[in-house]
Amino acid sequence: MSDQSDFNDKVLNEKLETLLDEDYETKRWNEGLLIKSLILLPIIIFIIGLVIFNRPENLTDLLFVLLYPIALILIGLIILFVMRSKLK
C-alpha cells in the first residue's frame, strides 16, 4: 500500500517515466506460450477443417484456403501497430 502512496506523490513526468520503463521489459520467447497457442489454435482448426471437409482440387484453391487466415492475422497486426503508433 505504501508503494501506491509513493506513486501518487510523484510528479506527472516521473509517473510517465515509471510506466514507460515497465512496458519495455523484454520477455523470453516461452513466456505467454499459452496465450500464443490460444491465438493459433482456432486458425489451425480452421485450416484443417477446410482441408478435410472442403478438399481443394487444385493449387489455387489451396492457396486461397491458406491466404485467408494469414490475411486476417496481417490485418490484425496492422491495426495493432497503428493503435500503438497513435499512443506515442
C-alpha positions as a Python dict, from the first residue, in 0.01 Angstrom:
ca = {
    (1, 'M'): (0, 0, 0),
    (2, 'S'): (291, 232, 64),
    (3, 'D'): (403, 185, -299),
    (4, 'Q'): (76, 331, -422),
    (5, 'S'): (104, 637, -198),
    (6, 'D'): (461, 688, -320),
    (7, 'F'): (336, 669, -677),
    (8, 'N'): (63, 924, -608),
    (9, 'D'): (316, 1171, -463),
    (10, 'K'): (533, 1174, -777),
    (11, 'V'): (519, 1444, -1043),
    (12, 'L'): (337, 1360, -1366),
    (13, 'N'): (662, 1329, -1566),
    (14, 'E'): (804, 1083, -1314),
    (15, 'K'): (483, 878, -1329),
    (16, 'L'): (504, 859, -1708),
    (17, 'E'): (869, 754, -1696),
    (18, 'T'): (786, 483, -1442),
    (19, 'L'): (504, 348, -1656),
    (20, 'L'): (707, 356, -1978),
    (21, 'D'): (1001, 179, -1813),
    (22, 'E'): (773, -106, -1709),
    (23, 'D'): (647, -154, -2067),
    (24, 'Y'): (991, -203, -2221),
    (25, 'E'): (1093, -508, -2021),
    (26, 'T'): (1195, -788, -2257),
    (27, 'K'): (1033, -1127, -2226),
    (28, 'R'): (1166, -1468, -2314),
    (29, 'W'): (1009, -1650, -2608),
    (30, 'N'): (833, -1906, -2389),
    (31, 'E'): (656, -1652, -2165),
    (32, 'G'): (292, -1632, -2260),
    (33, 'L'): (309, -1955, -2458),
    (34, 'L'): (-45, -2049, -2352),
    (35, 'I'): (-184, -1722, -2487),
    (36, 'K'): (6, -1768, -2814),
    (37, 'S'): (-129, -2120, -2851),
    (38, 'L'): (-485, -1999, -2782),
    (39, 'I'): (-446, -1748, -3062),
    (40, 'L'): (-307, -2001, -3311),
    (41, 'L'): (-537, -2293, -3223),
    (42, 'P'): (-855, -2159, -3394),
    (43, 'I'): (-655, -2076, -3706),
    (44, 'I'): (-510, -2428, -3719),
    (45, 'I'): (-853, -2583, -3662),
    (46, 'F'): (-997, -2360, -3935),
    (47, 'I'): (-734, -2464, -4187),
    (48, 'I'): (-758, -2835, -4101),
    (49, 'G'): (-1138, -2821, -4115),
    (50, 'L'): (-1139, -2658, -4455),
    (51, 'V'): (-886, -2902, -4595),
    (52, 'I'): (-1071, -3208, -4460),
    (53, 'F'): (-1430, -3105, -4538),
    (54, 'N'): (-1366, -2897, -4850),
    (55, 'R'): (-1077, -3073, -5009),
    (56, 'P'): (-910, -2830, -5251),
    (57, 'E'): (-899, -2965, -5605),
    (58, 'N'): (-614, -2753, -5737),
    (59, 'L'): (-329, -2537, -5615),
    (60, 'T'): (-518, -2206, -5635),
    (61, 'D'): (-792, -2337, -5405),
    (62, 'L'): (-529, -2444, -5153),
    (63, 'L'): (-360, -2103, -5171),
    (64, 'F'): (-690, -1926, -5103),
    (65, 'V'): (-752, -2151, -4802),
    (66, 'L'): (-410, -2060, -4662),
    (67, 'L'): (-422, -1691, -4756),
    (68, 'Y'): (-748, -1620, -4572),
    (69, 'P'): (-619, -1675, -4213),
    (70, 'I'): (-283, -1518, -4300),
    (71, 'A'): (-463, -1209, -4430),
    (72, 'L'): (-669, -1190, -4110),
    (73, 'I'): (-354, -1209, -3897),
    (74, 'L'): (-183, -940, -4105),
    (75, 'I'): (-484, -711, -4078),
    (76, 'G'): (-481, -759, -3701),
    (77, 'L'): (-110, -679, -3685),
    (78, 'I'): (-154, -366, -3895),
    (79, 'I'): (-434, -248, -3665),
    (80, 'L'): (-215, -321, -3361),
    (81, 'F'): (79, -120, -3499),
    (82, 'V'): (-147, 170, -3597),
    (83, 'M'): (-300, 177, -3249),
    (84, 'R'): (44, 164, -3086),
    (85, 'S'): (174, 448, -3303),
    (86, 'K'): (-127, 663, -3210),
    (87, 'L'): (-49, 617, -2838),
    (88, 'K'): (304, 756, -2867),
}
